[in-house]
Amino acid sequence: MKPEDKQEQYVSGQIKDAASGEFPDHKEISEAENGSMVNDMEDLIQLGEDMEQMATGSEDLQDGLKPDPQQ
């Protein structure tokens, strides 16, 4: 499977999960903590699940992709 196809499959799955109510609703701007990756335990759990599905830099290289430049 080409990297583009894997990405399309991942994005399609995310959209399907969001449409079925899998993801929590967005918080009001007044409630969100600006500058934080997560605002509560529910966000932390979701972030962990998202991170588990992401490919590592070495996996990207095997798939012919270039990893992000160093931060």
PDB file of N, CA, C and O in Angstrom:
ATOM      1  N   MET A   1       0.851  -1.182   0.000  1.00  0.00           N
ATOM      2  CA  MET A   1       0.000   0.000   0.000  1.00  0.00           C
ATOM      3  C   MET A   1       0.895   1.243   0.000  1.00  0.00           C
ATOM      4  O   MET A   1       1.849   1.328   0.773  1.00  0.00           O
ATOM      5  N   LYS A   2       0.586   2.183  -0.853  1.00  0.00           N
ATOM      6  CA  LYS A   2       1.365   3.411  -0.949  1.00  0.00           C
ATOM      7  C   LYS A   2       1.134   4.277   0.296  1.00  0.00           C
ATOM      8  O   LYS A   2       0.071   4.202   0.911  1.00  0.00           O
ATOM      9  N   PRO A   3       2.125   5.099   0.669  1.00  0.00           N
ATOM     10  CA  PRO A   3       1.953   5.984   1.835  1.00  0.00           C
ATOM     11  C   PRO A   3       0.726   6.885   1.719  1.00  0.00           C
ATOM     12  O   PRO A   3       0.049   7.147   2.713  1.00  0.00           O
ATOM     13  N   GLU A   4       0.444   7.351   0.523  1.00  0.00           N
ATOM     14  CA  GLU A   4      -0.726   8.215   0.326  1.00  0.00           C
ATOM     15  C   GLU A   4      -2.016   7.461   0.634  1.00  0.00           C
ATOM     16  O   GLU A   4      -2.959   8.022   1.193  1.00  0.00           O
ATOM     17  N   ASP A   5      -2.046   6.186   0.263  1.00  0.00           N
ATOM     18  CA  ASP A   5      -3.230   5.366   0.541  1.00  0.00           C
ATOM     19  C   ASP A   5      -3.394   5.130   2.038  1.00  0.00           C
ATOM     20  O   ASP A   5      -4.508   5.157   2.560  1.00  0.00           O
ATOM     21  N   LYS A   6      -2.260   4.893   2.736  1.00  0.00           N
ATOM     22  CA  LYS A   6      -2.319   4.719   4.190  1.00  0.00           C
ATOM     23  C   LYS A   6      -2.842   5.975   4.863  1.00  0.00           C
ATOM     24  O   LYS A   6      -3.649   5.905   5.790  1.00  0.00           O
ATOM     25  N   GLN A   7      -2.371   7.139   4.384  1.00  0.00           N
ATOM     26  CA  GLN A   7      -2.821   8.399   4.960  1.00  0.00           C
ATOM     27  C   GLN A   7      -4.313   8.596   4.711  1.00  0.00           C
ATOM     28  O   GLN A   7      -5.047   9.005   5.610  1.00  0.00           O
ATOM     29  N   GLU A   8      -4.753   8.310   3.509  1.00  0.00           N
ATOM     30  CA  GLU A   8      -6.168   8.450   3.177  1.00  0.00           C
ATOM     31  C   GLU A   8      -7.021   7.522   4.047  1.00  0.00           C
ATOM     32  O   GLU A   8      -8.090   7.912   4.515  1.00  0.00           O
ATOM     33  N   GLN A   9      -6.542   6.294   4.260  1.00  0.00           N
ATOM     34  CA  GLN A   9      -7.261   5.344   5.099  1.00  0.00           C
ATOM     35  C   GLN A   9      -7.356   5.852   6.535  1.00  0.00           C
ATOM     36  O   GLN A   9      -8.409   5.752   7.164  1.00  0.00           O
ATOM     37  N   TYR A  10      -6.253   6.398   7.051  1.00  0.00           N
ATOM     38  CA  TYR A  10      -6.237   6.938   8.419  1.00  0.00           C
ATOM     39  C   TYR A  10      -7.208   8.109   8.554  1.00  0.00           C
ATOM     40  O   TYR A  10      -7.990   8.167   9.503  1.00  0.00           O
ATOM     41  N   VAL A  11      -7.153   9.040   7.605  1.00  0.00           N
ATOM     42  CA  VAL A  11      -8.018  10.219   7.662  1.00  0.00           C
ATOM     43  C   VAL A  11      -9.481   9.802   7.543  1.00  0.00           C
ATOM     44  O   VAL A  11     -10.333  10.318   8.265  1.00  0.00           O
ATOM     45  N   SER A  12      -9.771   8.889   6.651  1.00  0.00           N
ATOM     46  CA  SER A  12     -11.148   8.417   6.493  1.00  0.00           C
ATOM     47  C   SER A  12     -11.668   7.790   7.785  1.00  0.00           C
ATOM     48  O   SER A  12     -12.817   7.999   8.173  1.00  0.00           O
ATOM     49  N   GLY A  13     -10.805   7.021   8.443  1.00  0.00           N
ATOM     50  CA  GLY A  13     -11.193   6.422   9.726  1.00  0.00           C
ATOM     51  C   GLY A  13     -11.461   7.471  10.795  1.00  0.00           C
ATOM     52  O   GLY A  13     -12.405   7.346  11.575  1.00  0.00           O
ATOM     53  N   GLN A  14     -10.627   8.505  10.827  1.00  0.00           N
ATOM     54  CA  GLN A  14     -10.826   9.589  11.795  1.00  0.00           C
ATOM     55  C   GLN A  14     -12.161  10.301  11.540  1.00  0.00           C
ATOM     56  O   GLN A  14     -12.904  10.597  12.475  1.00  0.00           O
ATOM     57  N   ILE A  15     -12.450  10.567  10.271  1.00  0.00           N
ATOM     58  CA  ILE A  15     -13.707  11.243   9.922  1.00  0.00           C
ATOM     59  C   ILE A  15     -14.903  10.377  10.299  1.00  0.00           C
ATOM     60  O   ILE A  15     -15.893  10.871  10.838  1.00  0.00           O
ATOM     61  N   LYS A  16     -14.802   9.070  10.008  1.00  0.00           N
ATOM     62  CA  LYS A  16     -15.897   8.151  10.333  1.00  0.00           C
ATOM     63  C   LYS A  16     -16.116   8.088  11.850  1.00  0.00           C
ATOM     64  O   LYS A  16     -17.255   8.109  12.317  1.00  0.00           O
ATOM     65  N   ASP A  17     -15.018   8.011  12.617  1.00  0.00           N
ATOM     66  CA  ASP A  17     -15.128   7.972  14.074  1.00  0.00           C
ATOM     67  C   ASP A  17     -15.749   9.253  14.620  1.00  0.00           C
ATOM     68  O   ASP A  17     -16.576   9.207  15.530  1.00  0.00           O
ATOM     69  N   ALA A  18     -15.353  10.386  14.069  1.00  0.00           N
ATOM     70  CA  ALA A  18     -15.893  11.666  14.526  1.00  0.00           C
ATOM     71  C   ALA A  18     -17.384  11.764  14.211  1.00  0.00           C
ATOM     72  O   ALA A  18     -18.166  12.251  15.028  1.00  0.00           O
ATOM     73  N   ALA A  19     -17.774  11.300  13.027  1.00  0.00           N
ATOM     74  CA  ALA A  19     -19.184  11.351  12.631  1.00  0.00           C
ATOM     75  C   ALA A  19     -20.049  10.444  13.502  1.00  0.00           C
ATOM     76  O   ALA A  19     -21.224  10.732  13.731  1.00  0.00           O
ATOM     77  N   SER A  20     -19.464   9.343  13.989  1.00  0.00           N
ATOM     78  CA  SER A  20     -20.240   8.417  14.813  1.00  0.00           C
ATOM     79  C   SER A  20     -20.234   8.806  16.289  1.00  0.00           C
ATOM     80  O   SER A  20     -20.820   8.115  17.123  1.00  0.00           O
ATOM     81  N   GLY A  21     -19.564   9.923  16.607  1.00  0.00           N
ATOM     82  CA  GLY A  21     -19.560  10.383  17.992  1.00  0.00           C
ATOM     83  C   GLY A  21     -18.432   9.804  18.820  1.00  0.00           C
ATOM     84  O   GLY A  21     -18.449   9.912  20.046  1.00  0.00           O
ATOM     85  N   GLU A  22     -17.455   9.193  18.176  1.00  0.00           N
ATOM     86  CA  GLU A  22     -16.332   8.576  18.891  1.00  0.00           C
ATOM     87  C   GLU A  22     -15.500   9.615  19.634  1.00  0.00           C
ATOM     88  O   GLU A  22     -15.000   9.348  20.727  1.00  0.00           O
ATOM     89  N   PHE A  23     -15.351  10.800  19.042  1.00  0.00           N
ATOM     90  CA  PHE A  23     -14.517  11.828  19.640  1.00  0.00           C
ATOM     91  C   PHE A  23     -15.371  12.787  20.467  1.00  0.00           C
ATOM     92  O   PHE A  23     -16.524  13.039  20.117  1.00  0.00           O
ATOM     93  N   PRO A  24     -14.827  13.319  21.548  1.00  0.00           N
ATOM     94  CA  PRO A  24     -15.587  14.275  22.358  1.00  0.00           C
ATOM     95  C   PRO A  24     -15.794  15.584  21.593  1.00  0.00           C
ATOM     96  O   PRO A  24     -15.027  15.925  20.693  1.00  0.00           O
ATOM     97  N   ASP A  25     -16.842  16.303  21.972  1.00  0.00           N
ATOM     98  CA  ASP A  25     -17.101  17.607  21.362  1.00  0.00           C
ATOM     99  C   ASP A  25     -15.988  18.575  21.736  1.00  0.00           C
ATOM    100  O   ASP A  25     -15.308  18.410  22.748  1.00  0.00           O
ATOM    101  N   HIS A  26     -15.820  19.592  20.891  1.00  0.00           N
ATOM    102  CA  HIS A  26     -14.840  20.628  21.207  1.00  0.00           C
ATOM    103  C   HIS A  26     -15.327  21.432  22.393  1.00  0.00           C
ATOM    104  O   HIS A  26     -16.529  21.592  22.607  1.00  0.00           O
ATOM    105  N   LYS A  27     -14.385  21.930  23.152  1.00  0.00           N
ATOM    106  CA  LYS A  27     -14.726  22.765  24.297  1.00  0.00           C
ATOM    107  C   LYS A  27     -14.926  24.207  23.855  1.00  0.00           C
ATOM    108  O   LYS A  27     -14.394  24.635  22.830  1.00  0.00           O
ATOM    109  N   GLU A  28     -15.685  24.938  24.628  1.00  0.00           N
ATOM    110  CA  GLU A  28     -15.834  26.364  24.379  1.00  0.00           C
ATOM    111  C   GLU A  28     -14.474  27.028  24.561  1.00  0.00           C
ATOM    112  O   GLU A  28     -13.670  26.588  25.383  1.00  0.00           O
ATOM    113  N   ILE A  29     -14.221  28.074  23.804  1.00  0.00           N
ATOM    114  CA  ILE A  29     -12.948  28.786  23.890  1.00  0.00           C
ATOM    115  C   ILE A  29     -12.675  29.248  25.318  1.00  0.00           C
ATOM    116  O   ILE A  29     -11.531  29.223  25.771  1.00  0.00           O
ATOM    117  N   SER A  30     -13.703  29.661  26.014  1.00  0.00           N
ATOM    118  CA  SER A  30     -13.524  30.167  27.381  1.00  0.00           C
ATOM    119  C   SER A  30     -13.088  29.064  28.342  1.00  0.00           C
ATOM    120  O   SER A  30     -12.498  29.354  29.383  1.00  0.00           O
ATOM    121  N   GLU A  31     -13.371  27.800  28.008  1.00  0.00           N
ATOM    122  CA  GLU A  31     -13.014  26.675  28.874  1.00  0.00           C
ATOM    123  C   GLU A  31     -11.649  26.070  28.527  1.00  0.00           C
ATOM    124  O   GLU A  31     -11.001  25.469  29.383  1.00  0.00           O
ATOM    125  N   ALA A  32     -11.220  26.226  27.290  1.00  0.00           N
ATOM    126  CA  ALA A  32      -9.981  25.600  26.838  1.00  0.00           C
ATOM    127  C   ALA A  32      -8.773  26.299  27.449  1.00  0.00           C
ATOM    128  O   ALA A  32      -8.767  27.515  27.642  1.00  0.00           O
ATOM    129  N   GLU A  33      -7.748  25.501  27.750  1.00  0.00           N
ATOM    130  CA  GLU A  33      -6.496  26.057  28.265  1.00  0.00           C
ATOM    131  C   GLU A  33      -5.589  26.336  27.081  1.00  0.00           C
ATOM    132  O   GLU A  33      -5.098  25.411  26.433  1.00  0.00           O
ATOM    133  N   ASN A  34      -5.370  27.597  26.804  1.00  0.00           N
ATOM    134  CA  ASN A  34      -4.532  27.974  25.678  1.00  0.00           C
ATOM    135  C   ASN A  34      -3.088  27.580  25.949  1.00  0.00           C
ATOM    136  O   ASN A  34      -2.583  27.771  27.055  1.00  0.00           O
ATOM    137  N   GLY A  35      -2.425  27.030  24.935  1.00  0.00           N
ATOM    138  CA  GLY A  35      -1.025  26.646  25.067  1.00  0.00           C
ATOM    139  C   GLY A  35      -0.815  25.268  25.656  1.00  0.00           C
ATOM    140  O   GLY A  35       0.326  24.882  25.915  1.00  0.00           O
ATOM    141  N   SER A  36      -1.875  24.515  25.875  1.00  0.00           N
ATOM    142  CA  SER A  36      -1.770  23.177  26.434  1.00  0.00           C
ATOM    143  C   SER A  36      -2.225  22.162  25.389  1.00  0.00           C
ATOM    144  O   SER A  36      -3.179  22.404  24.649  1.00  0.00           O
ATOM    145  N   MET A  37      -1.533  21.023  25.336  1.00  0.00           N
ATOM    146  CA  MET A  37      -1.934  19.992  24.381  1.00  0.00           C
ATOM    147  C   MET A  37      -3.256  19.339  24.784  1.00  0.00           C
ATOM    148  O   MET A  37      -4.019  18.891  23.929  1.00  0.00           O
ATOM    149  N   VAL A  38      -3.519  19.289  26.079  1.00  0.00           N
ATOM    150  CA  VAL A  38      -4.757  18.681  26.564  1.00  0.00           C
ATOM    151  C   VAL A  38      -5.362  19.563  27.649  1.00  0.00           C
ATOM    152  O   VAL A  38      -4.656  20.296  28.342  1.00  0.00           O
ATOM    153  N   ASN A  39      -6.681  19.477  27.783  1.00  0.00           N
ATOM    154  CA  ASN A  39      -7.383  20.275  28.781  1.00  0.00           C
ATOM    155  C   ASN A  39      -7.910  19.447  29.943  1.00  0.00           C
ATOM    156  O   ASN A  39      -8.197  19.985  31.012  1.00  0.00           O
ATOM    157  N   ASP A  40      -8.037  18.149  29.738  1.00  0.00           N
ATOM    158  CA  ASP A  40      -8.538  17.286  30.807  1.00  0.00           C
ATOM    159  C   ASP A  40      -8.169  15.836  30.482  1.00  0.00           C
ATOM    160  O   ASP A  40      -7.542  15.564  29.458  1.00  0.00           O
ATOM    161  N   MET A  41      -8.555  14.927  31.343  1.00  0.00           N
ATOM    162  CA  MET A  41      -8.195  13.518  31.171  1.00  0.00           C
ATOM    163  C   MET A  41      -8.785  12.940  29.883  1.00  0.00           C
ATOM    164  O   MET A  41      -8.155  12.109  29.228  1.00  0.00           O
ATOM    165  N   GLU A  42      -9.976  13.372  29.523  1.00  0.00           N
ATOM    166  CA  GLU A  42     -10.600  12.882  28.288  1.00  0.00           C
ATOM    167  C   GLU A  42      -9.736  13.249  27.073  1.00  0.00           C
ATOM    168  O   GLU A  42      -9.529  12.424  26.183  1.00  0.00           O
ATOM    169  N   ASP A  43      -9.238  14.484  27.043  1.00  0.00           N
ATOM    170  CA  ASP A  43      -8.348  14.902  25.957  1.00  0.00           C
ATOM    171  C   ASP A  43      -7.050  14.104  25.981  1.00  0.00           C
ATOM    172  O   ASP A  43      -6.532  13.739  24.926  1.00  0.00           O
ATOM    173  N   LEU A  44      -6.522  13.832  27.160  1.00  0.00           N
ATOM    174  CA  LEU A  44      -5.272  13.088  27.292  1.00  0.00           C
ATOM    175  C   LEU A  44      -5.414  11.667  26.753  1.00  0.00           C
ATOM    176  O   LEU A  44      -4.526  11.170  26.061  1.00  0.00           O
ATOM    177  N   ILE A  45      -6.517  11.025  27.066  1.00  0.00           N
ATOM    178  CA  ILE A  45      -6.771   9.667  26.572  1.00  0.00           C
ATOM    179  C   ILE A  45      -6.871   9.678  25.050  1.00  0.00           C
ATOM    180  O   ILE A  45      -6.302   8.814  24.384  1.00  0.00           O
ATOM    181  N   GLN A  46      -7.594  10.657  24.497  1.00  0.00           N
ATOM    182  CA  GLN A  46      -7.738  10.744  23.047  1.00  0.00           C
ATOM    183  C   GLN A  46      -6.394  11.004  22.387  1.00  0.00           C
ATOM    184  O   GLN A  46      -6.090  10.407  21.355  1.00  0.00           O
ATOM    185  N   LEU A  47      -5.585  11.883  22.964  1.00  0.00           N
ATOM    186  CA  LEU A  47      -4.259  12.172  22.408  1.00  0.00           C
ATOM    187  C   LEU A  47      -3.397  10.910  22.408  1.00  0.00           C
ATOM    188  O   LEU A  47      -2.688  10.645  21.437  1.00  0.00           O
ATOM    189  N   GLY A  48      -3.453  10.138  23.482  1.00  0.00           N
ATOM    190  CA  GLY A  48      -2.699   8.890  23.556  1.00  0.00           C
ATOM    191  C   GLY A  48      -3.107   7.918  22.469  1.00  0.00           C
ATOM    192  O   GLY A  48      -2.258   7.280  21.847  1.00  0.00           O
ATOM    193  N   GLU A  49      -4.413   7.803  22.237  1.00  0.00           N
ATOM    194  CA  GLU A  49      -4.900   6.904  21.187  1.00  0.00           C
ATOM    195  C   GLU A  49      -4.444   7.376  19.811  1.00  0.00           C
ATOM    196  O   GLU A  49      -4.067   6.566  18.964  1.00  0.00           O
ATOM    197  N   ASP A  50      -4.479   8.690  19.594  1.00  0.00           N
ATOM    198  CA  ASP A  50      -4.029   9.233  18.311  1.00  0.00           C
ATOM    199  C   ASP A  50      -2.543   8.991  18.109  1.00  0.00           C
ATOM    200  O   ASP A  50      -2.118   8.626  17.013  1.00  0.00           O
ATOM    201  N   MET A  51      -1.752   9.189  19.149  1.00  0.00           N
ATOM    202  CA  MET A  51      -0.308   9.013  19.046  1.00  0.00           C
ATOM    203  C   MET A  51       0.066   7.551  18.776  1.00  0.00           C
ATOM    204  O   MET A  51       1.027   7.280  18.056  1.00  0.00           O
ATOM    205  N   GLU A  52      -0.700   6.602  19.357  1.00  0.00           N
ATOM    206  CA  GLU A  52      -0.427   5.182  19.123  1.00  0.00           C
ATOM    207  C   GLU A  52      -0.604   4.814  17.658  1.00  0.00           C
ATOM    208  O   GLU A  52       0.064   3.907  17.162  1.00  0.00           O
ATOM    209  N   GLN A  53      -1.501   5.511  16.960  1.00  0.00           N
ATOM    210  CA  GLN A  53      -1.775   5.190  15.559  1.00  0.00           C
ATOM    211  C   GLN A  53      -0.772   5.833  14.607  1.00  0.00           C
ATOM    212  O   GLN A  53      -0.697   5.446  13.440  1.00  0.00           O
ATOM    213  N   MET A  54      -0.001   6.806  15.085  1.00  0.00           N
ATOM    214  CA  MET A  54       0.957   7.500  14.217  1.00  0.00           C
ATOM    215  C   MET A  54       2.190   6.646  13.971  1.00  0.00           C
ATOM    216  O   MET A  54       2.631   5.896  14.841  1.00  0.00           O
ATOM    217  N   ALA A  55       2.734   6.775  12.774  1.00  0.00           N
ATOM    218  CA  ALA A  55       3.961   6.052  12.418  1.00  0.00           C
ATOM    219  C   ALA A  55       5.171   6.771  13.013  1.00  0.00           C
ATOM    220  O   ALA A  55       5.168   7.991  13.177  1.00  0.00           O
ATOM    221  N   THR A  56       6.197   5.993  13.330  1.00  0.00           N
ATOM    222  CA  THR A  56       7.439   6.577  13.824  1.00  0.00           C
ATOM    223  C   THR A  56       8.262   7.070  12.636  1.00  0.00           C
ATOM    224  O   THR A  56       7.943   6.770  11.485  1.00  0.00           O
ATOM    225  N   GLY A  57       9.321   7.825  12.918  1.00  0.00           N
ATOM    226  CA  GLY A  57      10.191   8.319  11.857  1.00  0.00           C
ATOM    227  C   GLY A  57      10.805   7.204  11.042  1.00  0.00           C
ATOM    228  O   GLY A  57      10.896   7.307   9.818  1.00  0.00           O
ATOM    229  N   SER A  58      11.230   6.134  11.706  1.00  0.00           N
ATOM    230  CA  SER A  58      11.828   5.012  10.974  1.00  0.00           C
ATOM    231  C   SER A  58      10.785   4.291  10.117  1.00  0.00           C
ATOM    232  O   SER A  58      11.105   3.813   9.029  1.00  0.00           O
ATOM    233  N   GLU A  59       9.548   4.209  10.595  1.00  0.00           N
ATOM    234  CA  GLU A  59       8.481   3.602   9.784  1.00  0.00           C
ATOM    235  C   GLU A  59       8.193   4.463   8.557  1.00  0.00           C
ATOM    236  O   GLU A  59       7.943   3.940   7.471  1.00  0.00           O
ATOM    237  N   ASP A  60       8.228   5.787   8.733  1.00  0.00           N
ATOM    238  CA  ASP A  60       8.037   6.682   7.596  1.00  0.00           C
ATOM    239  C   ASP A  60       9.131   6.474   6.555  1.00  0.00           C
ATOM    240  O   ASP A  60       8.856   6.437   5.355  1.00  0.00           O
ATOM    241  N   LEU A  61      10.379   6.338   7.021  1.00  0.00           N
ATOM    242  CA  LEU A  61      11.490   6.115   6.094  1.00  0.00           C
ATOM    243  C   LEU A  61      11.299   4.819   5.313  1.00  0.00           C
ATOM    244  O   LEU A  61      11.567   4.776   4.112  1.00  0.00           O
ATOM    245  N   GLN A  62      10.838   3.766   5.981  1.00  0.00           N
ATOM    246  CA  GLN A  62      10.597   2.481   5.305  1.00  0.00           C
ATOM    247  C   GLN A  62       9.507   2.618   4.244  1.00  0.00           C
ATOM    248  O   GLN A  62       9.525   1.920   3.230  1.00  0.00           O
ATOM    249  N   ASP A  63       8.562   3.521   4.487  1.00  0.00           N
ATOM    250  CA  ASP A  63       7.469   3.737   3.537  1.00  0.00           C
ATOM    251  C   ASP A  63       7.829   4.741   2.451  1.00  0.00           C
ATOM    252  O   ASP A  63       7.002   5.064   1.598  1.00  0.00           O
ATOM    253  N   GLY A  64       9.058   5.232   2.482  1.00  0.00           N
ATOM    254  CA  GLY A  64       9.498   6.168   1.454  1.00  0.00           C
ATOM    255  C   GLY A  64       9.163   7.625   1.767  1.00  0.00           C
ATOM    256  O   GLY A  64       9.248   8.478   0.883  1.00  0.00           O
ATOM    257  N   LEU A  65       8.789   7.918   2.996  1.00  0.00           N
ATOM    258  CA  LEU A  65       8.475   9.279   3.389  1.00  0.00           C
ATOM    259  C   LEU A  65       9.637   9.881   4.154  1.00  0.00           C
ATOM    260  O   LEU A  65      10.445   9.155   4.732  1.00  0.00           O
ATOM    261  N   LYS A  66       9.728  11.191   4.162  1.00  0.00           N
ATOM    262  CA  LYS A  66      10.749  11.881   4.932  1.00  0.00           C
ATOM    263  C   LYS A  66      10.120  12.332   6.243  1.00  0.00           C
ATOM    264  O   LYS A  66       9.053  12.946   6.232  1.00  0.00           O
ATOM    265  N   PRO A  67      10.768  12.036   7.387  1.00  0.00           N
ATOM    266  CA  PRO A  67      10.223  12.489   8.664  1.00  0.00           C
ATOM    267  C   PRO A  67      10.325  14.018   8.781  1.00  0.00           C
ATOM    268  O   PRO A  67      11.078  14.662   8.051  1.00  0.00           O
ATOM    269  N   ASP A  68       9.562  14.569   9.702  1.00  0.00           N
ATOM    270  CA  ASP A  68       9.610  16.012   9.949  1.00  0.00           C
ATOM    271  C   ASP A  68      11.031  16.438  10.265  1.00  0.00           C
ATOM    272  O   ASP A  68      11.794  15.666  10.846  1.00  0.00           O
ATOM    273  N   PRO A  69      11.398  17.657   9.890  1.00  0.00           N
ATOM    274  CA  PRO A  69      12.731  18.138  10.272  1.00  0.00           C
ATOM    275  C   PRO A  69      12.842  18.264  11.790  1.00  0.00           C
ATOM    276  O   PRO A  69      11.834  18.352  12.493  1.00  0.00           O
ATOM    277  N   GLN A  70      14.060  18.272  12.277  1.00  0.00           N
ATOM    278  CA  GLN A  70      14.240  18.406  13.720  1.00  0.00           C
ATOM    279  C   GLN A  70      13.640  19.703  14.203  1.00  0.00           C
ATOM    280  O   GLN A  70      13.699  20.728  13.524  1.00  0.00           O
ATOM    281  N   GLN A  71      13.066  19.643  15.375  1.00  0.00           N
ATOM    282  CA  GLN A  71      12.430  20.842  15.950  1.00  0.00           C
ATOM    283  C   GLN A  71      13.477  21.766  16.519  1.00  0.00           C
ATOM    284  O   GLN A  71      13.143  22.827  17.047  1.00  0.00           O
TER     285      GLN A  71
END
